[in-house]
């Protein structure tokens, strides 16, 4: 558990299209087996420490010719950003994914001071 004490708490959120592989027959659309896409996200303002980050799919466009196999996670979380990582496997064909995210953590207090 991450506790914040008497510090200010910051919340940042956003969304982005991770890929759109059907347009150019990219690996997520035409490939098979284990595949991964990693996209870096930079926070508008840094946190005091690495925040808690959640990610979710806000749009998924997949072929119905195979099972839907999808995994999305936040990785490499730092004070200044993180990576959104999407994975699929087998014969799943993923045309495009849009991901949303939210980061909550201790915020830098411009009026604060340290002893």
Phi and psi in degrees as GROMACS dihedral restraints (atoms count N, CA, C in turn):
[ dihedral_restraints ]
;  ai    aj    ak    al  type     phi  dphi    fc
    3     4     5     6     1  -100.6    20    10
    4     5     6     7     1   126.6    20    10
    6     7     8     9     1  -110.6    20    10
    7     8     9    10     1   152.3    20    10
    9    10    11    12     1  -113.1    20    10
   10    11    12    13     1   -11.6    20    10
   12    13    14    15     1    59.8    20    10
   13    14    15    16     1  -135.0    20    10
   15    16    17    18     1   -97.9    20    10
   16    17    18    19     1    14.8    20    10
   18    19    20    21     1   -78.4    20    10
   19    20    21    22     1   159.4    20    10
   21    22    23    24     1   -69.1    20    10
   22    23    24    25     1   146.2    20    10
   24    25    26    27     1  -110.5    20    10
   25    26    27    28     1   130.5    20    10
   27    28    29    30     1  -108.0    20    10
   28    29    30    31     1   146.1    20    10
   30    31    32    33     1  -130.4    20    10
   31    32    33    34     1   128.2    20    10
   33    34    35    36     1  -130.3    20    10
   34    35    36    37     1   149.2    20    10
   36    37    38    39     1  -150.2    20    10
   37    38    39    40     1   160.4    20    10
   39    40    41    42     1  -173.8    20    10
   40    41    42    43     1  -179.0    20    10
   42    43    44    45     1  -150.6    20    10
   43    44    45    46     1   158.3    20    10
   45    46    47    48     1  -158.4    20    10
   46    47    48    49     1   152.5    20    10
   48    49    50    51     1   -79.4    20    10
   49    50    51    52     1   119.0    20    10
   51    52    53    54     1   -72.3    20    10
   52    53    54    55     1   -42.1    20    10
   54    55    56    57     1  -164.9    20    10
   55    56    57    58     1   163.1    20    10
   57    58    59    60     1  -142.3    20    10
   58    59    60    61     1    73.3    20    10
   60    61    62    63     1   -78.1    20    10
   61    62    63    64     1   -15.1    20    10
   63    64    65    66     1   -70.4    20    10
   64    65    66    67     1   -24.5    20    10
   66    67    68    69     1   -65.7    20    10
   67    68    69    70     1   -35.0    20    10
   69    70    71    72     1  -125.5    20    10
   70    71    72    73     1    24.8    20    10
   72    73    74    75     1    52.0    20    10
   73    74    75    76     1    44.9    20    10
   75    76    77    78     1   -67.8    20    10
   76    77    78    79     1   174.5    20    10
   78    79    80    81     1   -61.1    20    10
   79    80    81    82     1   -37.6    20    10
   81    82    83    84     1   -66.3    20    10
   82    83    84    85     1   -29.3    20    10
   84    85    86    87     1   -88.9    20    10
   85    86    87    88     1   -42.2    20    10
   87    88    89    90     1  -102.4    20    10
   88    89    90    91     1   -19.1    20    10
   90    91    92    93     1   -77.7    20    10
   91    92    93    94     1   174.6    20    10
   93    94    95    96     1  -138.1    20    10
   94    95    96    97     1   164.3    20    10
   96    97    98    99     1    81.2    20    10
   97    98    99   100     1  -164.5    20    10
   99   100   101   102     1   -69.6    20    10
  100   101   102   103     1   127.2    20    10
  102   103   104   105     1  -137.8    20    10
  103   104   105   106     1   151.0    20    10
  105   106   107   108     1  -146.7    20    10
  106   107   108   109     1   144.4    20    10
  108   109   110   111     1  -126.4    20    10
  109   110   111   112     1   133.2    20    10
  111   112   113   114     1  -124.0    20    10
  112   113   114   115     1   127.2    20    10
  114   115   116   117     1  -127.9    20    10
  115   116   117   118     1   130.8    20    10
  117   118   119   120     1   -81.1    20    10
  118   119   120   121     1   139.8    20    10
  120   121   122   123     1  -121.1    20    10
  121   122   123   124     1   130.6    20    10
  123   124   125   126     1  -109.7    20    10
  124   125   126   127     1   129.2    20    10
  126   127   128   129     1   -68.2    20    10
  127   128   129   130     1   148.5    20    10
  129   130   131   132     1   -62.8    20    10
  130   131   132   133     1   -37.6    20    10
  132   133   134   135     1  -134.4    20    10
  133   134   135   136     1   141.6    20    10
  135   136   137   138     1   -71.7    20    10
  136   137   138   139     1   152.1    20    10
  138   139   140   141     1   -88.4    20    10
  139   140   141   142     1   166.7    20    10
  141   142   143   144     1   -69.5    20    10
  142   143   144   145     1   -38.6    20    10
  144   145   146   147     1  -136.9    20    10
  145   146   147   148     1   168.6    20    10
  147   148   149   150     1   -57.2    20    10
  148   149   150   151     1   127.6    20    10
  150   151   152   153     1   -82.8    20    10
  151   152   153   154     1   174.8    20    10
  153   154   155   156     1   -83.4    20    10
  154   155   156   157     1   127.6    20    10
  156   157   158   159     1  -123.0    20    10
  157   158   159   160     1   132.9    20    10
  159   160   161   162     1  -118.3    20    10
  160   161   162   163     1   145.0    20    10
  162   163   164   165     1  -129.6    20    10
  163   164   165   166     1   152.6    20    10
  165   166   167   168     1  -154.4    20    10
  166   167   168   169     1   157.2    20    10
  168   169   170   171     1   -84.3    20    10
  169   170   171   172     1   127.8    20    10
  171   172   173   174     1  -101.7    20    10
  172   173   174   175     1   -13.1    20    10
  174   175   176   177     1  -157.1    20    10
  175   176   177   178     1   135.8    20    10
  177   178   179   180     1  -137.0    20    10
  178   179   180   181     1   131.3    20    10
  180   181   182   183     1  -126.3    20    10
  181   182   183   184     1   106.4    20    10
  183   184   185   186     1  -131.8    20    10
  184   185   186   187     1   155.0    20    10
  186   187   188   189     1   -69.7    20    10
  187   188   189   190     1   146.6    20    10
  189   190   191   192     1   -96.5    20    10
  190   191   192   193     1    14.8    20    10
  192   193   194   195     1   -80.7    20    10
  193   194   195   196     1   -12.3    20    10
  195   196   197   198     1  -144.9    20    10
  196   197   198   199     1   173.2    20    10
  198   199   200   201     1   -64.1    20    10
  199   200   201   202     1   147.7    20    10
  201   202   203   204     1   -85.7    20    10
  202   203   204   205     1   116.1    20    10
  204   205   206   207     1  -123.7    20    10
  205   206   207   208     1   116.1    20    10
  207   208   209   210     1  -148.8    20    10
  208   209   210   211     1   138.1    20    10
  210   211   212   213     1  -139.5    20    10
  211   212   213   214     1   129.2    20    10
  213   214   215   216     1  -132.3    20    10
  214   215   216   217     1   135.1    20    10
  216   217   218   219     1  -147.2    20    10
  217   218   219   220     1   158.5    20    10
  219   220   221   222     1   -96.2    20    10
  220   221   222   223     1   130.4    20    10
  222   223   224   225     1  -134.0    20    10
  223   224   225   226     1   163.0    20    10
  225   226   227   228     1    54.2    20    10
  226   227   228   229     1    49.2    20    10
  228   229   230   231     1   -77.8    20    10
  229   230   231   232     1   127.4    20    10
  231   232   233   234     1  -128.8    20    10
  232   233   234   235     1  -178.0    20    10
  234   235   236   237     1   -64.8    20    10
  235   236   237   238     1   -24.2    20    10
  237   238   239   240     1  -108.2    20    10
  238   239   240   241     1    -7.8    20    10
  240   241   242   243     1   169.4    20    10
  241   242   243   244     1  -168.3    20    10
  243   244   245   246     1  -163.3    20    10
  244   245   246   247     1   174.7    20    10
  246   247   248   249     1  -111.1    20    10
  247   248   249   250     1   136.2    20    10
  249   250   251   252     1   -94.0    20    10
  250   251   252   253     1   126.7    20    10
  252   253   254   255     1  -121.1    20    10
  253   254   255   256     1   123.3    20    10
  255   256   257   258     1  -112.7    20    10
  256   257   258   259     1   134.0    20    10
  258   259   260   261     1  -129.9    20    10
  259   260   261   262     1   146.8    20    10
  261   262   263   264     1  -141.4    20    10
  262   263   264   265     1   171.5    20    10
  264   265   266   267     1  -157.0    20    10
  265   266   267   268     1   176.4    20    10
  267   268   269   270     1    66.6    20    10
  268   269   270   271     1  -142.3    20    10
  270   271   272   273     1  -100.2    20    10
  271   272   273   274     1    16.2    20    10
  273   274   275   276     1   -60.9    20    10
  274   275   276   277     1   136.6    20    10
  276   277   278   279     1  -116.2    20    10
  277   278   279   280     1   112.8    20    10
  279   280   281   282     1  -108.9    20    10
  280   281   282   283     1   117.6    20    10
  282   283   284   285     1   -78.5    20    10
  283   284   285   286     1   -49.3    20    10
  285   286   287   288     1  -161.7    20    10
  286   287   288   289     1   156.1    20    10
  288   289   290   291     1  -138.0    20    10
  289   290   291   292     1   134.6    20    10
  291   292   293   294     1  -114.8    20    10
  292   293   294   295     1   134.0    20    10
  294   295   296   297     1  -119.0    20    10
  295   296   297   298     1   141.0    20    10
  297   298   299   300     1  -107.0    20    10
  298   299   300   301     1   155.9    20    10
  300   301   302   303     1  -147.9    20    10
  301   302   303   304     1   157.3    20    10
  303   304   305   306     1  -144.2    20    10
  304   305   306   307     1   134.9    20    10
  306   307   308   309     1  -122.0    20    10
  307   308   309   310     1   131.5    20    10
  309   310   311   312     1  -130.3    20    10
  310   311   312   313     1   128.0    20    10
  312   313   314   315     1  -171.6    20    10
  313   314   315   316     1   179.7    20    10
  315   316   317   318     1   -65.1    20    10
  316   317   318   319     1   128.9    20    10
  318   319   320   321     1  -101.5    20    10
  319   320   321   322     1   152.7    20    10
  321   322   323   324     1   -71.2    20    10
  322   323   324   325     1   127.0    20    10
  324   325   326   327     1   -99.0    20    10
  325   326   327   328     1   107.9    20    10
  327   328   329   330     1   -61.2    20    10
  328   329   330   331     1   -28.6    20    10
  330   331   332   333     1   -91.3    20    10
  331   332   333   334     1    -7.0    20    10
  333   334   335   336     1   -77.7    20    10
  334   335   336   337     1   166.8    20    10
  336   337   338   339     1  -149.3    20    10
  337   338   339   340     1   157.6    20    10
  339   340   341   342     1  -115.9    20    10
  340   341   342   343     1   148.4    20    10
